[in-house]
Amino acid sequence: MSTSTHSPAGPSASVADQARAGDTVTDHLVEANVRYAAEFEDPGMDAKPVLRVAVVACMDARLDLHDALGLSLGDCHTIRNAGGVVTDDVIRSLTISQRALGTRSVILIHHTNCGLESITEEFRQELEAEVGQRPVWAVEAYKDADQDVRQSMQRVRTSPFLLHTDDVRGFVFDVTSGLLREILPVS
């Protein structure tokens, strides 16, 4: 189990270490929230992101999007899922982000060494065998992050629900160097 470099529970013990002492990780996260809330000041923002951008990225714990992109609280909408792939639910979130909350740009971020590169759509069949019901969702596994970014860009650009599809860019984040590599769409 990896631990965060920032510990909301204190400088000497990580949340994971404290959870091993008997409490759950959730217990410690809730305790950290109490400490956070004690010093919290309402920033006075509304839900509209200042930079009018939505970032779609993988849920991988190694991606600190705000630091990697130089973002501050309130700058963007962040939509995360396994692989950072554009699914129907991502289109739903982007549509709300654009039509109700004013975003105009979309940034898609996949990354190197993604877990979706090591599984297949057979994962659904394995789940069905285990629990007796096949999930209705696709795994969206892929072998080529660059190609999947291109596919995700195309899904955004061709969605009839999105108002702004002229500023859609895709990237692969290198988890060892921290650098983004831009992926150009197919012409």
C-alpha positions as CSV (number, residue, x, y, z in Angstrom):
1,M,0.0,0.0,0.0
2,S,1.5,3.4,-0.9
3,T,1.0,6.4,1.3
4,S,0.6,10.1,0.4
5,T,3.4,12.5,0.9
6,H,0.9,14.8,2.7
7,S,-0.6,13.4,5.8
8,P,-3.9,15.1,7.0
9,A,-3.5,13.2,10.2
10,G,-0.2,14.6,11.2
11,P,3.4,14.9,10.1
12,S,4.8,11.7,11.7
13,A,2.2,9.1,10.7
14,S,0.4,8.5,7.4
15,V,-3.3,7.8,7.2
16,A,-2.5,4.3,6.1
17,D,-0.3,3.7,9.2
18,Q,-2.9,5.0,11.5
19,A,-5.6,2.8,9.9
20,R,-3.4,-0.2,10.6
21,A,-3.6,0.8,14.3
22,G,-7.3,-0.2,14.4
23,D,-9.4,2.7,12.9
24,T,-10.3,2.7,9.2
25,V,-8.8,5.0,6.6
26,T,-12.3,6.6,6.4
27,D,-12.2,7.3,10.1
28,H,-8.9,9.2,9.7
29,L,-10.1,11.0,6.6
30,V,-13.1,12.2,8.5
31,E,-10.9,13.3,11.4
32,A,-8.7,15.2,8.9
33,N,-11.8,16.9,7.6
34,V,-12.7,18.2,11.0
35,R,-9.3,19.8,11.3
36,Y,-9.6,21.2,7.8
37,A,-13.0,22.6,8.5
38,A,-11.8,24.3,11.7
39,E,-9.6,26.5,9.6
40,F,-11.8,26.7,6.5
41,E,-12.9,30.0,5.1
42,D,-15.5,30.2,2.5
43,P,-13.7,31.3,-0.7
44,G,-16.9,33.0,-1.9
45,M,-16.8,31.3,-5.3
46,D,-19.6,30.0,-7.4
47,A,-19.6,26.7,-9.3
48,K,-18.4,28.3,-12.6
49,P,-14.7,27.6,-13.1
50,V,-12.6,30.7,-13.5
51,L,-10.6,29.4,-16.5
52,R,-13.8,28.0,-18.2
53,V,-12.1,24.6,-18.7
54,A,-13.0,21.0,-17.9
55,V,-10.3,18.5,-17.4
56,V,-11.1,14.8,-18.0
57,A,-8.4,12.5,-16.4
58,C,-7.8,9.1,-15.0
59,M,-8.6,8.5,-11.4
60,D,-5.0,7.2,-10.8
61,A,-3.7,8.3,-7.4
62,R,-0.4,9.4,-9.0
63,L,-1.9,12.3,-10.9
64,D,-2.1,15.5,-8.9
65,L,-3.8,17.5,-11.6
66,H,-3.9,20.8,-9.8
67,D,-0.1,20.8,-9.2
68,A,0.7,19.3,-12.6
69,L,-1.3,21.9,-14.5
70,G,-0.7,24.9,-12.2
71,L,-4.3,25.1,-11.2
72,S,-5.9,26.7,-8.1
73,L,-9.2,26.0,-6.4
74,G,-12.0,27.2,-8.6
75,D,-10.0,27.2,-11.9
76,C,-11.6,24.1,-13.5
77,H,-14.0,21.3,-13.5
78,T,-12.3,18.0,-12.9
79,I,-13.9,14.8,-14.2
80,R,-12.1,11.6,-13.3
81,N,-12.7,7.9,-14.0
82,A,-10.7,4.7,-14.7
83,G,-8.5,5.5,-17.7
84,G,-9.8,9.0,-18.2
85,V,-11.9,7.7,-21.1
86,V,-14.8,9.7,-22.5
87,T,-17.9,7.6,-21.6
88,D,-21.6,8.6,-21.7
89,D,-21.3,9.8,-18.1
90,V,-18.3,12.0,-19.0
91,I,-20.3,13.5,-21.9
92,R,-23.1,14.1,-19.3
93,S,-20.7,15.9,-17.0
94,L,-19.2,17.9,-19.9
95,T,-22.6,18.9,-21.1
96,I,-23.6,20.2,-17.7
97,S,-20.2,21.9,-17.4
98,Q,-20.6,23.7,-20.7
99,R,-24.3,24.4,-20.9
100,A,-25.0,25.3,-17.2
101,L,-21.6,26.4,-16.0
102,G,-19.9,28.1,-18.9
103,T,-16.8,26.0,-19.7
104,R,-15.5,26.2,-23.3
105,S,-12.3,24.2,-23.3
106,V,-11.8,20.5,-22.7
107,I,-8.5,18.9,-21.8
108,L,-8.2,15.1,-21.8
109,I,-5.4,13.4,-19.8
110,H,-4.5,9.7,-19.9
111,H,-1.2,8.5,-18.5
112,T,1.7,6.0,-18.8
113,N,1.5,2.7,-17.0
114,C,-2.3,2.8,-16.7
115,G,-4.1,-0.1,-15.1
116,L,-6.5,-0.2,-18.1
117,E,-3.6,-1.3,-20.3
118,S,-3.3,-4.5,-18.3
119,I,-6.9,-5.7,-18.3
120,T,-9.3,-6.6,-21.0
121,E,-13.1,-6.5,-21.6
122,E,-13.0,-10.1,-20.3
123,F,-13.1,-8.4,-16.8
124,R,-16.9,-8.0,-17.3
125,Q,-17.2,-11.8,-18.0
126,E,-15.2,-12.6,-14.9
127,L,-17.5,-10.3,-12.8
128,E,-20.5,-12.1,-14.3
129,A,-19.1,-15.5,-13.3
130,E,-18.4,-14.2,-9.8
131,V,-21.6,-12.3,-9.0
132,G,-24.1,-13.8,-11.5
133,Q,-24.7,-10.5,-13.3
134,R,-22.8,-8.9,-16.1
135,P,-22.1,-5.2,-15.7
136,V,-23.9,-2.9,-18.2
137,W,-20.9,-0.7,-18.5
138,A,-17.8,-1.3,-20.7
139,V,-14.4,-1.6,-19.1
140,E,-13.0,0.6,-21.9
141,A,-9.6,-1.2,-21.6
142,Y,-6.9,-0.2,-24.1
143,K,-3.4,-1.1,-25.2
144,D,-2.4,2.2,-26.7
145,A,-2.9,5.3,-24.6
146,D,-2.2,7.7,-27.6
147,Q,-4.9,6.0,-29.7
148,D,-7.4,6.0,-26.8
149,V,-6.8,9.8,-26.3
150,R,-7.6,10.3,-30.0
151,Q,-10.8,8.2,-29.6
152,S,-11.8,10.3,-26.5
153,M,-11.1,13.5,-28.4
154,Q,-13.3,12.3,-31.2
155,R,-16.1,11.4,-28.8
156,V,-16.1,14.9,-27.4
157,R,-15.8,16.6,-30.8
158,T,-18.8,14.7,-32.2
159,S,-21.1,14.8,-29.3
160,P,-24.4,16.6,-30.3
161,F,-24.8,17.7,-26.7
162,L,-21.7,19.8,-26.4
163,L,-21.7,23.4,-27.5
164,H,-17.9,24.0,-27.6
165,T,-15.8,21.4,-29.4
166,D,-13.3,23.6,-31.1
167,D,-10.8,23.7,-28.1
168,V,-10.5,20.0,-27.2
169,R,-6.9,18.8,-26.6
170,G,-5.5,15.5,-25.4
171,F,-2.4,14.5,-23.5
172,V,-0.6,11.5,-22.0
173,F,1.0,12.3,-18.6
174,D,4.3,10.5,-17.9
175,V,4.0,9.2,-14.3
176,T,7.8,9.0,-14.0
177,S,8.7,12.5,-15.3
178,G,5.6,14.5,-14.6
179,L,5.5,15.8,-18.2
180,L,2.5,16.0,-20.5
181,R,2.9,14.9,-24.1
182,E,0.3,16.3,-26.5
183,I,-1.6,13.8,-28.7
184,L,-2.7,15.2,-32.0
185,P,-6.0,14.1,-33.4
186,V,-6.3,12.2,-36.6
187,S,-6.7,14.6,-39.5
